[in-house]
Amino acid sequence: MTETKNERNSGLTPVFPKEDPARPNFWEMRFRENFMPWDAGRVPAALAEFLRTEPRGQRVLMPGCGSAYEVRAFAEAGHEVLAIDFAPAALERARHILGPLSDRVQLADFFEFDFGAPFDLVYDRAFLCALPRREWHRYAPRTAQLLRPEGRLAGFFFFDDGERGPPFGLKAGELEALLGERFDRIADTAVEDSIPIFAGKERWQIWAVRKS
């Protein structure tokens, strides 16, 4: 059951039916109820700084885009950006936020959709940590498959020893184990403007496809 109008107005956390975070309905319910504690409502400072130094004209994929605030930042920096989500309610919200840029958002499953040409960059904003851990083994192979040989994975990665989620936190060494076979880490910095759910537990990292 979902929460009543009085519960919603009282500020209590909504009560949702048990659902699998790997399936669209888990996220659909939360967007419909406007329960999005992971939603920063802005472009993170590390991404803004990154875009100031990047050459224009890159093809960018943003999986699990949610509200997709960063789409405008990528577009204004001169990039061809595609944001995807598999929850229709997330797409509705993103398109409302983006207005004239709403065509940059598409309903798609990261692991199943045929995107055509490869990307220069995959941008992760709380996508990996939204996936149940049993799905993590699919992340690196699929990301590498979608990138051109000189492509990169860049984004914010959540580190936490807790078992419950989402967000599902990475433990020490887990990200290296997930990505190390296919990628080399080329940047790693602390994040200073995290929202409360991620505060002190996320890092901005860039990983380059490993040259064969």
Backbone as CSV, one residue per row, in Angstrom:
resi,resn,N_x,N_y,N_z,CA_x,CA_y,CA_z,C_x,C_y,C_z
1,MET,0.844,-1.193,0.000,0.000,0.000,0.000,0.878,1.241,0.000
2,THR,0.378,2.321,-0.559,1.085,3.599,-0.508,0.530,4.433,0.628
3,GLU,1.192,5.496,0.951,0.779,6.304,2.084,-0.465,7.118,1.745
4,THR,-1.210,7.486,2.777,-2.403,8.289,2.583,-2.027,9.746,2.376
5,LYS,-3.013,10.538,1.983,-2.765,11.973,1.789,-2.280,12.608,3.083
6,ASN,-2.869,12.208,4.235,-2.460,12.790,5.499,-1.024,12.423,5.835
7,GLU,-0.648,11.165,5.560,0.733,10.750,5.809,1.693,11.537,4.944
8,ARG,1.322,11.744,3.681,2.182,12.463,2.759,2.369,13.889,3.239
9,ASN,1.280,14.510,3.686,1.359,15.892,4.132,2.110,16.024,5.452
10,SER,2.156,14.929,6.249,2.816,15.009,7.542,4.324,14.898,7.440
11,GLY,4.822,14.570,6.231,6.257,14.443,6.045,6.794,13.065,6.335
12,LEU,5.917,12.090,6.629,6.373,10.734,6.881,6.861,10.092,5.586
13,THR,7.807,9.152,5.725,8.276,8.417,4.561,7.151,7.552,4.018
14,PRO,6.875,7.598,2.720,5.817,6.763,2.154,6.090,5.283,2.382
15,VAL,5.013,4.507,2.469,5.122,3.064,2.609,4.804,2.443,1.257
16,PHE,5.783,1.751,0.676,5.621,1.174,-0.643,5.526,-0.346,-0.563
17,PRO,4.838,-0.972,-1.505,4.872,-2.436,-1.578,6.289,-2.914,-1.849
18,LYS,6.584,-4.127,-1.457,7.908,-4.688,-1.699,8.076,-4.921,-3.194
19,GLU,9.097,-4.302,-3.772,9.376,-4.416,-5.203,10.870,-4.588,-5.404
20,ASP,11.242,-5.056,-6.564,12.637,-5.284,-6.928,13.215,-4.026,-7.575
21,PRO,14.292,-3.435,-7.013,14.883,-2.244,-7.629,15.421,-2.470,-9.034
22,ALA,15.555,-3.724,-9.443,15.998,-4.010,-10.811,14.861,-3.894,-11.819
23,ARG,13.642,-3.679,-11.327,12.482,-3.596,-12.207,11.930,-2.170,-12.214
24,PRO,11.341,-1.743,-13.334,10.857,-0.357,-13.438,9.843,0.043,-12.383
25,ASN,8.996,-0.887,-11.937,7.907,-0.497,-11.051,8.392,0.029,-9.708
26,PHE,9.537,-0.443,-9.239,10.107,0.083,-7.992,10.294,1.595,-8.092
27,TRP,10.885,2.035,-9.180,11.172,3.459,-9.376,9.928,4.228,-9.815
28,GLU,9.072,3.570,-10.575,7.835,4.210,-11.019,7.022,4.691,-9.819
29,MET,6.871,3.833,-8.819,6.088,4.206,-7.641,6.701,5.399,-6.920
30,ARG,7.997,5.427,-6.815,8.645,6.511,-6.081,8.562,7.842,-6.820
31,PHE,8.701,7.821,-8.125,8.526,9.065,-8.878,7.070,9.523,-8.843
32,ARG,6.135,8.595,-8.914,4.717,8.967,-8.857,4.369,9.622,-7.530
33,GLU,5.005,9.147,-6.458,4.736,9.700,-5.127,5.656,10.870,-4.778
34,ASN,6.513,11.249,-5.731,7.453,12.355,-5.521,8.382,12.086,-4.336
35,PHE,8.747,10.808,-4.159,9.679,10.410,-3.106,11.017,10.110,-3.757
36,MET,11.911,11.098,-3.752,13.176,10.993,-4.474,14.322,11.570,-3.648
37,PRO,14.685,10.923,-2.530,15.755,11.475,-1.684,17.111,11.500,-2.368
38,TRP,17.237,10.828,-3.507,18.503,10.814,-4.255,18.590,11.974,-5.249
39,ASP,17.530,12.741,-5.386,17.442,13.784,-6.419,18.066,15.079,-5.907
40,ALA,19.195,15.476,-6.492,19.902,16.674,-6.019,19.252,17.968,-6.484
41,GLY,18.530,17.914,-7.593,17.880,19.119,-8.101,18.824,20.107,-8.765
42,ARG,20.032,19.654,-9.096,21.025,20.562,-9.672,22.132,19.736,-10.322
43,VAL,23.048,20.440,-10.986,24.212,19.799,-11.601,25.351,19.791,-10.583
44,PRO,25.951,18.641,-10.304,27.053,18.596,-9.333,28.254,19.426,-9.792
45,ALA,28.960,19.987,-8.836,30.091,20.863,-9.141,31.188,20.131,-9.910
46,ALA,31.442,18.876,-9.570,32.507,18.132,-10.254,32.188,17.951,-11.734
47,LEU,30.931,17.733,-12.064,30.567,17.610,-13.471,30.703,18.951,-14.179
48,ALA,30.260,20.023,-13.548,30.376,21.346,-14.161,31.838,21.673,-14.461
49,GLU,32.728,21.342,-13.532,34.152,21.584,-13.737,34.693,20.711,-14.869
50,PHE,34.291,19.470,-14.898,34.695,18.540,-15.952,34.294,19.078,-17.325
51,LEU,33.075,19.573,-17.450,32.583,20.044,-18.742,33.311,21.297,-19.224
52,ARG,33.849,22.069,-18.308,34.565,23.289,-18.709,35.851,22.971,-19.461
53,THR,36.368,21.759,-19.290,37.656,21.424,-19.901,37.543,20.381,-21.013
54,GLU,36.344,19.907,-21.277,36.157,18.862,-22.270,35.966,19.425,-23.678
55,PRO,36.533,18.781,-24.694,36.268,19.195,-26.074,34.808,18.947,-26.434
56,ARG,34.265,19.822,-27.250,32.861,19.728,-27.632,32.637,18.567,-28.599
57,GLY,31.355,18.254,-28.804,30.978,17.312,-29.843,31.032,15.847,-29.462
58,GLN,31.060,15.521,-28.185,31.101,14.126,-27.775,29.687,13.538,-27.707
59,ARG,29.615,12.246,-27.940,28.350,11.516,-27.829,28.296,10.893,-26.442
60,VAL,27.276,11.291,-25.663,27.218,10.972,-24.239,25.943,10.202,-23.927
61,LEU,26.070,9.163,-23.099,24.919,8.412,-22.603,24.816,8.591,-21.095
62,MET,23.616,8.890,-20.626,23.350,9.036,-19.198,22.286,8.017,-18.811
63,PRO,22.684,6.849,-18.298,21.699,5.812,-17.941,21.061,6.067,-16.581
64,GLY,19.826,5.588,-16.429,19.118,5.779,-15.175,19.007,7.237,-14.823
65,CYS,18.574,8.036,-15.779,18.725,9.502,-15.690,17.825,10.151,-14.663
66,GLY,16.715,9.523,-14.274,15.814,10.186,-13.337,15.367,11.542,-13.859
67,SER,15.565,12.579,-13.052,15.130,13.925,-13.435,16.006,14.570,-14.499
68,ALA,17.183,14.033,-14.725,18.032,14.390,-15.882,18.466,15.848,-15.917
69,TYR,18.749,16.440,-14.770,19.204,17.836,-14.757,20.464,18.042,-15.599
70,GLU,21.337,17.052,-15.601,22.631,17.207,-16.263,22.530,17.252,-17.784
71,VAL,21.401,16.833,-18.334,21.243,16.872,-19.791,21.473,18.276,-20.325
72,ARG,20.916,19.257,-19.665,21.071,20.642,-20.129,22.539,21.062,-20.073
73,ALA,23.250,20.669,-19.023,24.663,21.024,-18.898,25.476,20.420,-20.031
74,PHE,25.229,19.151,-20.359,25.940,18.516,-21.468,25.587,19.186,-22.798
75,ALA,24.319,19.457,-23.011,23.895,20.070,-24.273,24.484,21.461,-24.436
76,GLU,24.470,22.250,-23.381,24.997,23.607,-23.459,26.520,23.604,-23.629
77,ALA,27.167,22.515,-23.220,28.609,22.390,-23.419,28.949,21.853,-24.806
78,GLY,27.919,21.622,-25.616,28.142,21.255,-27.010,28.201,19.768,-27.291
79,HIS,27.575,18.969,-26.416,27.636,17.525,-26.593,26.291,16.960,-27.063
80,GLU,26.363,15.837,-27.747,25.168,15.102,-28.170,24.841,14.116,-27.052
81,VAL,23.877,14.456,-26.216,23.603,13.664,-25.026,22.270,12.946,-25.155
82,LEU,22.266,11.685,-24.734,21.042,10.887,-24.657,20.911,10.403,-23.218
83,ALA,19.784,10.722,-22.585,19.498,10.258,-21.232,18.385,9.219,-21.308
84,ILE,18.542,8.129,-20.550,17.538,7.071,-20.592,17.106,6.689,-19.184
85,ASP,15.879,6.192,-19.096,15.378,5.584,-17.871,14.331,4.573,-18.274
86,PHE,14.125,3.544,-17.424,13.117,2.554,-17.779,11.816,2.732,-16.995
87,ALA,11.723,3.819,-16.201,10.494,4.149,-15.479,9.795,5.310,-16.183
88,PRO,8.606,5.105,-16.728,7.916,6.186,-17.441,7.731,7.455,-16.608
89,ALA,7.480,7.322,-15.311,7.287,8.511,-14.473,8.548,9.349,-14.395
90,ALA,9.704,8.699,-14.397,10.970,9.441,-14.403,11.106,10.230,-15.695
91,LEU,10.732,9.595,-16.810,10.805,10.295,-18.100,9.867,11.491,-18.142
92,GLU,8.691,11.353,-17.588,7.750,12.478,-17.549,8.346,13.649,-16.781
93,ARG,8.940,13.359,-15.647,9.542,14.422,-14.844,10.707,15.061,-15.583
94,ALA,11.563,14.245,-16.173,12.729,14.773,-16.889,12.303,15.659,-18.047
95,ARG,11.316,15.226,-18.795,10.868,16.012,-19.945,10.245,17.325,-19.518
96,HIS,9.550,17.314,-18.393,8.993,18.564,-17.865,10.112,19.525,-17.466
97,ILE,11.144,19.004,-16.824,12.278,19.836,-16.384,13.057,20.383,-17.574
98,LEU,13.226,19.554,-18.609,14.106,19.922,-19.726,13.431,20.776,-20.783
99,GLY,12.114,20.737,-20.868,11.418,21.578,-21.839,11.888,21.349,-23.258
100,PRO,12.493,22.356,-23.910,12.935,22.218,-25.303,13.944,21.095,-25.536
101,LEU,14.582,20.644,-24.479,15.562,19.564,-24.606,14.954,18.198,-24.275
102,SER,13.639,18.127,-24.183,12.993,16.880,-23.772,13.209,15.745,-24.754
103,ASP,13.564,16.077,-25.997,13.823,15.015,-26.977,15.131,14.282,-26.693
104,ARG,15.924,14.787,-25.749,17.175,14.111,-25.391,16.952,12.970,-24.398
105,VAL,15.701,12.735,-23.999,15.372,11.730,-22.995,14.532,10.634,-23.644
106,GLN,14.852,9.387,-23.329,14.189,8.263,-23.993,13.930,7.128,-23.006
107,LEU,12.798,6.460,-23.184,12.478,5.282,-22.393,13.283,4.107,-22.935
108,ALA,14.173,3.551,-22.107,15.035,2.467,-22.572,15.660,1.765,-21.387
109,ASP,15.991,0.501,-21.585,16.701,-0.310,-20.606,18.179,-0.329,-20.991
110,PHE,19.035,0.108,-20.091,20.468,0.199,-20.353,21.046,-1.113,-20.856
111,PHE,20.570,-2.218,-20.314,21.158,-3.516,-20.628,20.586,-4.151,-21.893
112,GLU,19.476,-3.630,-22.409,18.809,-4.302,-23.518,18.684,-3.466,-24.788
113,PHE,18.687,-2.148,-24.675,18.366,-1.286,-25.812,19.510,-1.238,-26.826
114,ASP,19.154,-1.159,-28.095,20.145,-0.996,-29.164,20.354,0.495,-29.406
115,PHE,21.512,1.006,-29.003,21.790,2.435,-29.104,22.460,2.826,-30.415
116,GLY,22.746,1.870,-31.259,23.381,2.194,-32.529,24.860,2.483,-32.346
117,ALA,25.287,3.661,-32.777,26.713,4.027,-32.732,27.230,4.061,-31.298
118,PRO,28.511,3.792,-31.099,29.086,3.819,-29.748,29.175,5.248,-29.197
119,PHE,29.355,5.330,-27.900,29.433,6.617,-27.201,30.885,6.956,-26.863
120,ASP,31.133,8.250,-26.721,32.431,8.723,-26.233,32.498,8.676,-24.717
121,LEU,31.340,8.853,-24.082,31.295,8.958,-22.632,29.993,8.355,-22.113
122,VAL,30.095,7.550,-21.064,28.940,7.148,-20.264,29.053,7.873,-18.931
123,TYR,28.006,8.590,-18.561,27.995,9.378,-17.332,27.082,8.704,-16.315
124,ASP,27.636,8.359,-15.177,26.891,7.666,-14.126,26.603,8.621,-12.977
125,ARG,25.329,8.903,-12.794,24.898,9.694,-11.640,23.937,8.829,-10.826
126,ALA,24.499,8.059,-9.876,23.718,7.184,-9.000,23.019,6.064,-9.767
127,PHE,23.603,5.622,-10.881,23.021,4.501,-11.616,23.505,3.165,-11.055
128,LEU,24.813,2.994,-10.909,25.318,1.734,-10.379,24.756,1.467,-8.988
129,CYS,24.715,2.478,-8.141,24.249,2.256,-6.772,22.738,2.045,-6.694
130,ALA,22.028,2.303,-7.782,20.599,2.002,-7.834,20.346,0.543,-8.191
131,LEU,21.338,-0.118,-8.748,21.196,-1.509,-9.156,21.434,-2.440,-7.973
132,PRO,20.592,-3.452,-7.800,20.896,-4.469,-6.785,22.263,-5.100,-7.061
133,ARG,22.951,-5.491,-6.033,24.306,-6.020,-6.203,24.363,-7.226,-7.141
134,ARG,23.298,-8.012,-7.181,23.309,-9.184,-8.063,23.391,-8.794,-9.537
135,GLU,23.108,-7.518,-9.852,23.157,-7.029,-11.226,24.499,-6.393,-11.575
136,TRP,25.353,-6.192,-10.602,26.579,-5.425,-10.836,27.515,-6.087,-11.843
137,HIS,27.493,-7.406,-11.917,28.407,-8.085,-12.841,28.123,-7.734,-14.302
138,ARG,26.937,-7.194,-14.582,26.555,-6.835,-15.947,27.031,-5.435,-16.318
139,TYR,27.371,-4.629,-15.339,27.605,-3.196,-15.545,28.838,-2.914,-16.388
140,ALA,29.996,-3.463,-16.008,31.235,-3.164,-16.739,31.215,-3.702,-18.164
141,PRO,30.808,-4.959,-18.388,30.779,-5.449,-19.778,29.863,-4.628,-20.668
142,ARG,28.692,-4.256,-20.141,27.764,-3.477,-20.961,28.289,-2.068,-21.215
143,THR,28.859,-1.440,-20.205,29.410,-0.093,-20.384,30.526,-0.109,-21.417
144,ALA,31.430,-1.065,-21.310,32.526,-1.171,-22.275,31.998,-1.431,-23.682
145,GLN,30.960,-2.230,-23.783,30.365,-2.535,-25.086,29.808,-1.287,-25.755
146,LEU,29.293,-0.363,-24.968,28.640,0.832,-25.511,29.621,1.959,-25.836
147,LEU,30.855,1.830,-25.390,31.851,2.885,-25.602,32.755,2.567,-26.786
148,ARG,33.220,3.621,-27.453,34.225,3.429,-28.491,35.551,3.072,-27.820
149,PRO,36.546,2.616,-28.577,37.803,2.163,-27.955,38.497,3.201,-27.082
150,GLU,38.321,4.489,-27.370,38.946,5.538,-26.554,37.958,6.146,-25.559
151,GLY,36.838,5.471,-25.368,35.771,6.031,-24.545,36.063,5.997,-23.053
152,ARG,35.216,6.719,-22.291,35.401,6.824,-20.849,34.075,6.669,-20.114
153,LEU,34.176,6.197,-18.897,33.087,6.178,-17.926,33.422,7.225,-16.875
154,ALA,32.517,8.163,-16.656,32.753,9.208,-15.661,31.514,9.359,-14.804
155,GLY,31.715,9.609,-13.517,30.546,9.805,-12.682,30.853,9.761,-11.205
156,PHE,29.776,9.578,-10.451,29.825,9.620,-8.999,29.537,8.219,-8.466
157,PHE,30.454,7.703,-7.654,30.339,6.343,-7.161,30.210,6.359,-5.638
158,PHE,29.247,5.588,-5.149,28.826,5.616,-3.752,29.479,4.468,-2.978
159,PHE,30.187,4.810,-1.900,30.914,3.827,-1.101,30.308,3.750,0.301
160,ASP,29.886,2.540,0.676,29.253,2.359,1.976,29.290,0.878,2.331
161,ASP,29.472,0.560,3.609,29.565,-0.829,4.040,28.217,-1.460,4.349
162,GLY,27.144,-0.665,4.324,25.825,-1.213,4.624,25.339,-2.181,3.558
163,GLU,24.441,-3.058,3.941,23.926,-4.068,3.031,22.641,-3.631,2.347
164,ARG,21.882,-2.782,2.995,20.566,-2.415,2.466,20.679,-1.303,1.429
165,GLY,19.692,-1.225,0.589,19.632,-0.188,-0.428,18.322,-0.279,-1.171
166,PRO,18.139,0.492,-2.215,19.097,1.467,-2.731,19.150,2.739,-1.881
167,PRO,20.295,3.462,-1.959,21.463,3.152,-2.775,22.291,2.015,-2.176
168,PHE,22.841,1.181,-3.061,23.677,0.069,-2.658,25.138,0.515,-2.731
169,GLY,25.813,0.510,-1.582,27.156,1.054,-1.524,28.229,0.054,-1.913
170,LEU,29.296,0.581,-2.492,30.480,-0.208,-2.816,31.358,-0.348,-1.585
171,LYS,31.835,-1.540,-1.347,32.792,-1.762,-0.274,34.207,-1.608,-0.827
172,ALA,35.189,-1.556,0.060,36.579,-1.359,-0.355,36.993,-2.411,-1.373
173,GLY,37.517,-1.941,-2.497,38.009,-2.827,-3.546,36.973,-3.313,-4.529
174,GLU,35.691,-3.093,-4.252,34.653,-3.638,-5.138,34.618,-2.951,-6.500
175,LEU,34.794,-1.646,-6.524,34.735,-0.957,-7.811,35.908,-1.374,-8.698
176,GLU,37.074,-1.504,-8.103,38.238,-1.972,-8.858,37.993,-3.378,-9.399
177,ALA,37.360,-4.220,-8.598,37.063,-5.579,-9.056,36.043,-5.576,-10.185
178,LEU,35.086,-4.672,-10.119,34.053,-4.601,-11.152,34.596,-4.068,-12.473
179,LEU,35.417,-3.018,-12.393,35.821,-2.301,-13.600,37.230,-2.634,-14.084
180,GLY,38.073,-3.146,-13.201,39.505,-3.241,-13.483,39.895,-4.088,-14.672
181,GLU,39.070,-5.033,-15.045,39.411,-5.884,-16.182,39.303,-5.143,-17.502
182,ARG,38.409,-4.140,-17.567,38.120,-3.457,-18.825,38.487,-1.982,-18.830
183,PHE,38.718,-1.402,-17.650,38.946,0.040,-17.548,40.158,0.332,-16.673
184,ASP,40.761,1.509,-16.924,41.798,2.060,-16.060,41.284,3.357,-15.449
185,ARG,41.429,3.505,-14.141,40.987,4.733,-13.478,42.000,5.835,-13.733
186,ILE,41.503,6.986,-14.206,42.399,8.088,-14.530,42.124,9.339,-13.693
187,ALA,41.056,9.309,-12.880,40.774,10.435,-11.987,39.960,9.933,-10.806
188,ASP,40.209,10.524,-9.638,39.519,10.106,-8.417,39.607,11.241,-7.416
189,THR,38.486,11.909,-7.142,38.482,13.035,-6.210,37.271,12.959,-5.290
190,ALA,37.422,13.538,-4.113,36.310,13.610,-3.163,35.232,14.553,-3.686
191,VAL,34.023,14.334,-3.258,32.887,15.173,-3.655,32.516,16.060,-2.474
192,GLU,32.463,17.364,-2.713,32.242,18.307,-1.627,30.795,18.789,-1.520
193,ASP,29.986,18.556,-2.550,28.625,19.115,-2.544,27.563,18.018,-2.603
194,SER,27.823,16.887,-1.966,26.868,15.784,-1.970,25.571,16.152,-1.259
195,ILE,24.482,15.546,-1.702,23.238,15.660,-0.960,23.311,14.719,0.244
196,PRO,22.423,14.881,1.239,22.571,14.131,2.495,22.709,12.617,2.346
197,ILE,21.971,12.000,1.472,22.002,10.540,1.366,23.372,10.015,0.917
198,PHE,24.143,10.873,0.229,25.465,10.473,-0.267,26.620,11.156,0.469
199,ALA,26.330,12.032,1.383,27.361,12.887,1.987,28.496,12.083,2.618
200,GLY,29.723,12.419,2.222,30.902,11.778,2.761,31.158,10.376,2.230
201,LYS,30.360,9.932,1.270,30.443,8.540,0.819,30.547,8.405,-0.699
202,GLU,30.720,9.501,-1.402,30.826,9.364,-2.856,32.084,10.053,-3.373
203,ARG,32.541,9.559,-4.507,33.726,10.118,-5.151,33.452,10.284,-6.639
204,TRP,34.033,11.348,-7.193,33.983,11.571,-8.632,35.163,10.827,-9.256
205,GLN,34.863,9.942,-10.192,35.916,9.164,-10.823,35.715,9.112,-12.338
206,ILE,36.836,8.968,-13.040,36.828,8.777,-14.491,37.630,7.514,-14.791
207,TRP,37.053,6.651,-15.614,37.680,5.400,-16.017,37.741,5.358,-17.536
208,ALA,38.901,5.062,-18.059,39.101,4.966,-19.517,39.097,3.509,-19.937
209,VAL,38.503,3.244,-21.117,38.527,1.889,-21.650,39.974,1.445,-21.798
210,ARG,40.276,0.275,-21.280,41.648,-0.232,-21.331,42.024,-0.590,-22.773
211,LYS,43.169,-0.127,-23.172,43.647,-0.418,-24.528,44.090,-1.872,-24.610
212,SER,43.667,-2.544,-25.666,44.010,-3.964,-25.828,45.425,-4.125,-26.349
